Amino acid sequence: MPDTFAIYANDFFSFLISVLLIVAYHIFLRIKIKKNPAYTVQAVNVMARTAWVENIMTREKDILAVQTLRNSTMAATFLASTAVLLIIGVLTLSGNSSHLEGTWHALNNNSSVRADIWVTKLLLLMLDLFVAFFSFSMSIRIYNHVGFMINVPLTIKHKVISPSHVATHLNRAGRFYSIGMRAYYFIVPLVFWLFGPHFMLAATIVLLLVLYQLDRAPKIMVEDYSE
């Protein structure tokens, strides 16, 4: 049993540390958002979408709503289709793994090269792509619903379809879109894991540093909102 654990130890601990780093990063963002609601770009986008819905629903027959939702739907559709193509690529890779084993493990000097750990890596990569596909598909679904709701004029004074209700749906679509993008970002350390656990750790750290720059709202906006 100890020998078996030693075979998988490097991969297991590297994967565990990477997951803990990612979770800790998102907990850090949640804490920052509680202190300052405009700390991240995503939080600012929630405010912007809410204000946009209220503005659009006060107008009548505004083509801007249709164009904006169409652009968002097209982007989500493209990314969902790309996820399907990547899933097919991973399936193809899993079938040819025996022919690529020497190349993939050329730099892997401190990890297991057994077939079972290789399959586990590919399964996790495929699971991540399925999360991306599902998230973008749900985003498309909700964008389509919002397309009908946002064109309901306020003059009829509907009891349910109010700007706040429509904004909630639109922000939910935006949340699924963000989850899909996160799943795409996490492909990076999973792919580097195929070359070795130390590459996955390095890729995770670099990815989090890049995400911090991308997630944080412009400094001027954060300072103005906090004041």
N, C-alpha and C positions, 0 to 999 in steps of 0.2 A: 504493500500500500504506500509506504513512504517513497519508494522508487517511482511509482505511478504518479504521485503528486509532484515529485521533482520534475517529471517530464513536462507537466503543464504549468508549473509554478510561474515561470516568467510571463507566459501569455496571460494567465489568470490575474496576476497582480498588476500587470500593465493595463489590462482591460478595466480592472476595478478602480485603479487610480484615475484613469481617463474619465470614467463615469462619474466618480466623485468630484473631479475638477469641473466637469460640465454642470453637475447639479449645484455645486457651490457657487458657480458663476451666476446661475439663474436665481438662486436664493439671494445673492448679493444685489441683483437687479430689482428683485421684489422689495427688498428693504429700502433701496434708494427711491423707488417709486412711491412708497408709503410716505417718505419724508418730503419728496418733491414729485408731484404727479407729472411734471413735464421733464423728467430726467432722461427718458429714452425716446427715441424716434417713434417707436410703436405707440407709446402713451400719447404723444402729440398727435399722431395720426388718428387715434380714437376720438380725440377732441375735434379734430378737423372734419372727420366723417360725420360726427354728430351735428356740427354747425352747418355742414354742407346739406345734409338732409333737411334740416329746418328751413334753409334758404330755398332749396329746390321746391319743397312742397308748398311754399307760399306763392309760387308762380303757377301759371297755367300753360300746359303744352310746351314745356321747356325742353328743347332738343339736347341740352347739355347733359341731362340725367341719362338719356339713352346712350349718348356717345361715351360718357365716362364709364358706365356699367359695361358697355360693349368692350371697351379697352381692357377692363379688369377681367372680364370673362375670357377674352382671347388670350391674355397672359397666363391665366390659370390653366386654360385648355392646352396651351403649348407645353407648359411644365408638366402637366399630368401625362401627356403623350410621351414626353421625354423620359419620364419615370418608367413607363411601360417598355420603352426601347432599352433602357438600362437594365431592367429586370430580365429581359430576353438575353442581353449581353452577359449577365451574371450566370444565367442558366447554361449558356454556351460555354462559358469559362469553366463551370463545374464539370462539364462533360469532357473538356480537354485538359483537365488539371494534371493528369499524369504526364502529358507531353511538355507541360510548362514548368514542371516542378523544379527542375534544375535552375531555370532562369529566375523564378520568383524567390527561391531560397539562396541565391548566390551570396547575398549580404546578411543572411540570417544565421548568425553564429551562436546565438544564445537562446534559442527557442526550439520547440518541438516542430519537426517537419512531418509528423504522422498525418495520415489521411483524415483521421477523425477530427483533428483540430483544424485542418484546412477546410473541411466541410462546415464546421461550426462557424468559421469566419465568413464563409460565403453565405450561410444562412442568416447571420446577423446583418450582413450587407444587404441581402434581399429583403429582410424584414424592414430595414430602414427605408428602402425604396418603396415598399408597399405602404408604409406610413405616409410617405410623400405623395404617392398616387391617391390614397384615400383622402388626404387633407385637401389636395387641389380639387378633387372631384366634389367634395362637400362644399368647397368654396364656390365652384361653378353652380352647384344646385341652389345655394342660398342667394347668389347674385341674380339668378333667374327669378327667384321669388321677390327679391327687392325691386326688380324691374317693373313688376306689376303694382306692388304696394306704393312705390314712391310716386306713381302717377295718379294716385287717388287724391283729388283736390280736397283741401281743408274746408271748403265751403259746404260740403255735405255733412260735416261734423260727425264722422264715423266714430263709434264708441271704442273700437279696437285699433284701427289703423291710424295712429297718431305719429307725429314726427319722432317721438321718443321710442315708440315701438319699432318703427322702420329703421331707426338708427341702431337699435339693439341688434336687429338682424344683419344689418350691413357690417357692424363691428364684429359680429360672429363670423361672417364670411372673411373679413380681414384677419381674424384670429386663425382660422384654418389655413389661410394663405401663408401666414407667418410660420405656422407649424410645418407646413410643407417646405418652406425655404430653410428652416432649421434642419429638417431631415436631409435636405440637399447638402447643407454645410457639414453635417456629421458624416457624410460619405467620405470626406477627406481622411480623417484618422482611421476609418475602417479599411479604406483601400491601402493606406500605408501599413496597416497591421498585417497585410498579406506578405509584406517584405520582412517584417520582424516587429516584435513588441516595442523595441526602443524607438523605432520609427513612428509608431502610433503615439507614443507619449510625446515625442517632439512635435508631431503634427497637431496634437490636441492643444498643446501650449501655444503654438503659433496661431492656431485657429481662434482660441479664446482672446488672444491679444488683438487680432483683427476684428473679431466680433465686438469687442469693447469699443473700438473706434467707430464701428458702424452703428452700434445700438445707441450710443449716447447722443442725445440731442445737442445741437450747437450750443456752445457755452453761453453766448449772449442770451439765448432764449431761456436757458435754465436759470440764469441769474435774474432775468426780468420777472420770471414767473414766481420765483421764490421770494422776491421782494413784495 
